[in-house]
Amino acid sequence: MSDATIIILLSMITTGLMLGMIFSLVAVGVTIIYGSIWMPNAANGQFFLLAALLLWSASVSWGLHPALAALIIIGLSVPFSYALEILLIRRFYDVPNRNISYFVLSLGITQILAGIFSITYGIWSDQFQLPPLVGGLTMLGPFPMVNNRLAAMLIAALLLVALFTLLRYHRYGRALRAVFQNREAAALRGVDVRAVYRMSFVLGNAVVFAGGVLFACAYSFDFSIAWTMAITAFAIMIIGGPGSVLGALVIGMVFGLTQAAVSIFASPTIAAFSYLGAMLVILLFRPSGLFAR
């Protein structure tokens, strides 16, 4: 196998893994929120962009190291989410067909944030790029891997492992799975369902923010990433099965690798829509998703 072929394959694999991990993080965040409180959070893409823009401000305008700024921004997602839950989200917990109300509400949040970004960051630039987390290159055979992207990929992998461990083995994870399966039965067994709702909304948004800061660390970005990520996260959740965290993890990785492969062997434009075509085909045979509970 020639060096050129190896470079192409390694480029596809590393790009696919990076995108797949970020897709998985965001999709898991959306799935946690939907599975617990039945909220199809259409604002997830704007939250993703908000995290990226705040990281850009902290790193470029305020001079903070991107790693420190990322920790601060992910931490700020917690009071931000608590405030949203107290002011808006909890008011619909007992509303019949609340998923429709939540979808309309999240669309409103989306439009508000998009307008704010347009009149603030939009007057500064239409393309944003951060200073690297770490400098230099690491050679993977003949393929030069930028250390900055390698670091972001490793952090994303660690976050996914930590998240899966939390949901699988921690008391909160067991309570969350009980609410996913049958919230009435969970309440009868002593689970504080409303506390699970609240924690799920906070955790889900924190995971989306983490995806946003990691993407901003690895790639340049513009406002369009919010809509792309919102559509991608919903597509992953639908294919994986609404409420299935495992489905979000697996399908997110598949989407990332698929987009990388199509970008290299066809074109980036086709890649942006390739997984949506795959989604339609899969749903013809499994309307409830591949990993539906």
C-alpha positions in Angstrom: 0.0 0.0 0.0 1.5 3.4 -1.0 2.1 6.2 1.4 -0.6 8.3 -0.4 -3.2 5.6 0.2 -2.2 5.3 3.8 -2.4 9.0 4.3 -5.9 9.1 2.8 -7.1 6.3 5.0 -5.6 7.7 8.2 -7.1 11.1 7.3 -10.5 9.5 6.9 -10.3 7.5 10.1 -9.0 10.3 12.3 -11.4 12.9 10.9 -14.3 10.4 11.2 -13.4 9.6 14.8 -13.2 13.2 15.7 -16.5 14.1 14.1 -18.1 10.9 15.4 -17.2 11.6 19.0 -18.5 15.2 18.8 -21.7 14.0 17.1 -22.1 11.3 19.8 -21.6 13.8 22.6 -24.2 16.2 21.3 -26.7 13.4 20.4 -26.3 11.8 23.9 -27.1 15.2 25.4 -30.2 15.5 23.3 -31.2 11.9 24.0 -30.8 12.3 27.8 -33.1 15.3 27.7 -35.7 13.7 25.4 -35.7 10.4 27.1 -36.3 11.9 30.6 -38.6 14.8 30.1 -39.8 14.2 26.5 -38.3 17.4 25.3 -37.2 17.5 21.6 -34.6 20.2 22.2 -34.4 22.1 18.9 -32.1 24.6 20.6 -29.3 22.1 21.0 -27.5 23.5 18.0 -27.6 27.1 19.3 -26.3 25.9 22.7 -23.5 24.2 20.8 -22.7 27.4 19.0 -23.0 29.4 22.2 -20.3 27.3 23.9 -18.0 27.7 20.9 -18.5 31.5 20.7 -18.0 31.9 24.4 -14.8 29.9 24.2 -13.6 32.1 21.3 -14.3 35.2 23.3 -12.5 33.9 26.4 -9.5 32.7 24.4 -9.1 35.5 21.8 -10.6 38.6 23.5 -9.8 37.9 27.1 -6.6 35.9 26.6 -7.4 32.8 28.7 -5.9 29.5 27.7 -8.4 27.5 25.7 -8.3 24.6 28.2 -9.1 26.9 31.2 -11.7 28.7 29.2 -13.4 25.4 28.2 -13.7 24.3 31.8 -15.2 27.6 32.8 -17.7 27.6 30.0 -18.8 24.0 30.6 -19.1 24.9 34.3 -21.3 27.9 33.4 -23.7 25.6 31.5 -24.8 24.3 34.9 -26.3 27.5 36.3 -27.5 28.5 32.8 -29.4 25.2 32.5 -30.8 25.4 36.1 -32.1 28.9 35.3 -33.8 27.7 32.2 -35.3 24.8 34.0 -36.7 26.9 36.8 -38.0 29.7 34.6 -39.4 27.7 31.7 -38.9 23.9 31.5 -40.6 22.8 34.8 -43.7 24.8 34.0 -44.6 22.2 31.3 -43.9 19.0 33.2 -47.6 18.2 33.8 -48.9 19.5 30.4 -50.5 16.9 28.2 -48.5 16.2 25.0 -45.7 18.4 26.5 -43.3 17.3 23.8 -45.1 19.6 21.3 -45.0 22.5 23.8 -41.3 21.9 24.5 -40.5 21.8 20.8 -42.2 25.1 20.2 -40.5 26.5 23.2 -37.1 25.4 22.1 -37.7 26.8 18.6 -38.3 30.2 20.3 -35.1 29.9 22.3 -33.3 29.0 19.0 -34.6 32.2 17.3 -33.7 34.4 20.2 -30.2 33.1 20.4 -29.7 33.2 16.7 -30.8 36.9 16.7 -28.4 37.7 19.6 -25.5 36.0 17.9 -26.3 37.9 14.7 -26.2 41.4 16.3 -23.2 40.7 18.5 -20.7 38.2 17.1 -22.0 38.7 13.6 -20.7 42.2 13.4 -17.1 41.0 14.3 -16.6 38.1 12.0 -18.2 35.4 9.9 -15.5 32.9 10.7 -14.0 32.0 14.1 -10.8 30.1 15.0 -9.2 29.6 18.4 -5.5 29.3 19.3 -4.6 25.7 19.7 -4.8 23.7 22.9 -1.4 22.2 22.2 1.1 22.8 19.3 3.0 20.6 17.1 2.4 17.4 15.1 2.4 13.7 15.8 3.4 11.4 12.9 1.1 8.3 12.5 3.3 6.5 10.0 3.4 8.9 7.0 0.4 10.9 8.2 1.0 14.1 10.2 -1.7 14.4 12.9 -2.1 17.9 14.4 -1.6 17.6 18.2 -4.4 20.1 18.8 -7.0 17.8 17.1 -5.5 14.7 18.7 -5.9 16.3 22.1 -9.5 17.2 21.4 -10.2 13.7 20.2 -8.7 12.1 23.3 -10.7 14.4 25.6 -13.9 13.6 23.7 -13.2 9.9 24.1 -12.6 10.3 27.8 -15.8 12.3 28.2 -17.8 9.6 26.4 -16.3 6.8 28.6 -17.0 8.9 31.8 -20.6 9.6 30.6 -21.3 6.0 29.8 -19.9 4.9 33.2 -22.0 7.4 35.0 -25.2 6.4 33.2 -24.4 2.7 33.6 -23.2 2.4 37.2 -24.0 5.5 39.2 -27.2 5.8 41.2 -28.4 8.7 39.0 -27.8 6.6 35.9 -30.0 3.8 37.3 -32.7 6.3 38.3 -32.5 7.9 34.8 -32.9 4.5 33.1 -35.9 3.7 35.4 -37.5 7.0 34.3 -36.7 6.2 30.6 -38.5 2.9 30.9 -41.5 3.7 33.0 -41.7 7.0 35.0 -44.8 6.0 36.9 -43.3 2.7 38.1 -40.0 4.6 38.9 -42.0 7.0 41.1 -43.7 4.1 42.9 -40.2 2.7 43.6 -39.1 5.9 45.3 -37.4 7.7 42.5 -37.7 11.5 42.6 -38.8 11.9 39.0 -38.7 15.7 39.0 -35.2 15.7 40.4 -34.2 13.3 37.6 -35.9 15.7 35.1 -33.9 18.6 36.5 -30.5 16.7 36.6 -31.1 15.3 33.1 -31.7 18.8 31.6 -28.5 20.1 33.3 -26.4 17.1 32.3 -27.7 17.0 28.7 -26.9 20.7 28.1 -23.5 20.3 29.8 -22.7 17.5 27.3 -23.8 19.7 24.4 -21.6 22.5 25.6 -18.7 20.1 25.9 -19.3 19.1 22.3 -19.3 22.8 21.3 -16.0 23.7 23.0 -14.3 20.6 21.6 -15.4 21.3 18.1 -14.2 24.9 18.4 -10.9 23.7 19.7 -10.4 21.3 16.7 -11.9 23.3 13.8 -12.8 26.8 12.7 -16.5 27.4 12.6 -19.3 29.9 11.6 -22.9 30.4 12.5 -24.1 27.6 10.2 -22.7 25.0 12.5 -25.6 25.5 14.8 -28.2 24.4 12.3 -26.0 21.5 11.0 -25.5 20.2 14.5 -29.1 20.5 15.4 -30.2 18.5 12.4 -27.4 15.9 12.9 -28.2 15.4 16.6 -31.9 14.8 15.8 -31.0 12.4 13.0 -28.7 10.4 15.2 -31.4 10.3 18.0 -34.1 9.1 15.6 -31.9 6.4 13.9 -30.5 5.2 17.2 -33.9 5.2 18.9 -35.4 8.1 20.9 -34.1 7.8 24.5 -31.4 5.2 23.7 -28.0 6.5 24.9 -26.2 3.5 23.4 -27.9 4.2 20.0 -26.7 7.8 20.1 -23.1 6.7 20.8 -23.1 4.1 18.1 -24.9 6.0 15.4 -22.9 9.2 16.1 -19.7 7.3 15.4 -21.2 5.9 12.2 -22.2 9.3 11.1 -18.8 10.8 11.7 -17.0 8.1 9.8 -19.5 8.2 7.0 -19.2 12.0 6.6 -15.4 11.7 6.6 -15.4 9.0 4.0 -17.9 10.7 1.7 -16.0 14.0 2.0 -12.8 12.4 0.8 -14.1 10.1 -1.9 -17.0 12.3 -3.2 -17.4 15.9 -1.9 -18.0 17.8 1.4 -21.3 19.0 0.0 -22.6 15.5 -0.6 -21.2 14.4 2.8 -23.4 17.0 4.6 -26.5 15.2 3.4 -25.3 11.6 3.0 -26.4 10.5 6.5 -29.8 12.0 6.0 -30.4 9.8 3.1 -29.2 6.8 5.2 -31.6 7.9 7.9 -34.6 7.7 5.5 -33.5 4.3 4.3 -33.1 2.9 7.8 -36.4 4.3 9.0 -38.2 2.5 6.2 -37.2 -0.8 7.8 -36.9 0.2 11.5 -39.3 3.2 12.1 -38.7 3.1 15.8 -34.9 3.3 15.4 -32.1 0.7 15.5 -31.7 0.7 19.3 -35.3 1.5 20.4 -36.2 0.3 23.9 
